[in-house]
Amino acid sequence: MDKLNLIDLTNLIEAVIAVLIAVSMRYLIPYLATKLSKEQQEDLATFFDIAVLAAEKLYGAKRGDEKLAYVERQAEKRGIKIDTMRLKMFVNASIKKMDQAAPLELVTGEFETPVTVEEGEEENEEPQTEGAQEGA
């Protein structure tokens, strides 16, 4: 009679563990994989920004094939295996960033929107607040 009062929870625990594993395989692992690939994409984009800028400085204008070959060699040296289509995609994106960047941004490597000085305002001049304008 004591055997009837005891419930075997082993099968229930095994079923719960199987469900947890299935859910993690379905949702958690793909999420982590995308997270890593986004970080890797950002790292690759940064690498290609630097490599394209270096190629531009080394080879100058009108030597696109040589610059592309240089970037490809730099990628290979660092163990980056990439097909030609993706290589050109990264290079073109880097060129577009360079074209949109101000000269100072190219030197520092910071690709942010530059601050512009409005017409009639000097660079070192502090903007006046309404209260300061009334007292003047």
C-alpha positions as CSV (number, residue, x, y, z in Angstrom):
1,M,0.0,0.0,0.0
2,D,2.9,2.4,0.6
3,K,3.9,2.0,-3.1
4,L,0.5,3.4,-4.2
5,N,1.1,6.7,-2.2
6,L,4.5,7.4,-3.7
7,I,4.4,9.2,-7.1
8,D,7.4,8.7,-9.4
9,L,8.4,12.2,-10.6
10,T,11.3,11.0,-12.8
11,N,9.2,10.9,-15.9
12,L,7.8,14.4,-15.2
13,I,11.2,15.9,-14.6
14,E,12.6,14.3,-17.8
15,A,9.7,15.8,-19.8
16,V,10.2,19.3,-18.3
17,I,14.0,19.1,-19.1
18,A,13.2,18.0,-22.7
19,V,10.8,20.9,-23.2
20,L,13.4,23.4,-21.8
21,I,16.0,22.0,-24.1
22,A,13.7,22.2,-27.1
23,V,12.7,25.8,-26.3
24,S,16.3,26.9,-25.9
25,M,17.3,25.2,-29.2
26,R,14.4,26.9,-30.9
27,Y,14.7,30.4,-29.6
28,L,17.8,31.1,-27.4
29,I,20.5,29.7,-29.7
30,P,19.4,31.4,-32.9
31,Y,19.1,34.7,-30.9
32,L,22.7,34.3,-29.6
33,A,23.9,33.5,-33.1
34,T,22.4,36.6,-34.6
35,K,23.8,38.7,-31.8
36,L,27.3,37.4,-32.5
37,S,27.0,37.9,-36.3
38,K,25.9,41.6,-35.8
39,E,29.0,42.2,-33.7
40,Q,31.1,40.4,-36.3
41,Q,29.5,42.5,-39.0
42,E,30.4,45.7,-37.1
43,D,34.0,44.5,-36.7
44,L,34.2,43.7,-40.4
45,A,32.8,47.1,-41.3
46,T,35.4,48.8,-39.1
47,F,38.2,46.7,-40.6
48,F,37.1,47.6,-44.1
49,D,36.8,51.3,-43.3
50,I,40.4,51.3,-42.2
51,A,41.7,49.1,-45.0
52,V,39.9,51.2,-47.7
53,L,41.3,54.4,-46.2
54,A,44.8,52.9,-46.2
55,A,44.4,51.8,-49.8
56,E,43.2,55.2,-50.8
57,K,46.2,56.8,-49.2
58,L,48.7,54.3,-50.7
59,Y,47.4,54.2,-54.2
60,G,45.5,57.5,-54.8
61,A,42.9,58.0,-57.4
62,K,42.0,56.0,-60.5
63,R,43.6,52.7,-59.4
64,G,40.5,50.9,-58.1
65,D,41.6,47.4,-59.1
66,E,44.9,47.8,-57.2
67,K,43.1,49.2,-54.1
68,L,40.6,46.4,-54.1
69,A,43.4,43.9,-54.4
70,Y,45.2,45.6,-51.5
71,V,42.1,45.4,-49.3
72,E,41.6,41.7,-50.2
73,R,45.2,41.0,-49.3
74,Q,44.8,42.7,-45.9
75,A,41.7,40.7,-45.2
76,E,43.5,37.5,-46.1
77,K,46.4,38.4,-43.8
78,R,44.0,38.7,-40.9
79,G,42.3,35.4,-41.7
80,I,39.1,37.0,-43.1
81,K,37.7,34.8,-45.7
82,I,35.2,36.6,-47.9
83,D,33.8,36.2,-51.4
84,T,34.3,38.9,-54.0
85,M,30.7,40.1,-53.9
86,R,30.7,40.7,-50.1
87,L,34.2,42.2,-50.3
88,K,32.9,44.7,-52.9
89,M,29.9,45.4,-50.8
90,F,32.0,46.3,-47.7
91,V,34.4,48.3,-49.8
92,N,31.6,50.3,-51.4
93,A,30.0,51.0,-48.0
94,S,33.4,52.2,-46.7
95,I,33.9,54.4,-49.8
96,K,30.4,55.9,-49.3
97,K,31.3,56.7,-45.6
98,M,34.5,58.4,-46.7
99,D,32.7,60.5,-49.4
100,Q,30.2,61.7,-46.8
101,A,32.8,62.4,-44.1
102,A,34.6,65.7,-43.5
103,P,38.4,65.7,-43.9
104,L,39.0,65.9,-40.1
105,E,36.8,62.8,-39.6
106,L,39.0,60.9,-42.1
107,V,42.1,61.7,-40.1
108,T,40.6,60.7,-36.8
109,G,38.6,57.8,-38.0
110,E,35.5,59.1,-36.4
111,F,32.6,58.9,-38.8
112,E,30.0,61.1,-37.0
113,T,28.0,64.0,-38.3
114,P,30.2,67.1,-38.1
115,V,29.1,70.2,-36.2
116,T,28.7,73.2,-38.5
117,V,29.1,76.8,-37.7
118,E,26.1,78.9,-38.8
119,E,26.6,81.9,-41.0
120,G,27.7,85.0,-39.2
121,E,28.7,83.0,-36.1
122,E,32.4,82.6,-35.3
123,E,33.7,79.2,-34.2
124,N,34.8,80.2,-30.7
125,E,31.8,82.3,-30.0
126,E,29.4,81.1,-27.3
127,P,25.7,81.0,-28.4
128,Q,23.7,83.7,-26.6
129,T,20.7,82.8,-24.5
130,E,17.5,84.9,-24.5
131,G,18.3,86.5,-21.2
132,A,21.8,87.6,-22.4
133,Q,20.3,89.1,-25.5
134,E,17.7,91.2,-23.6
135,G,20.5,92.7,-21.3
136,A,22.7,93.7,-24.2
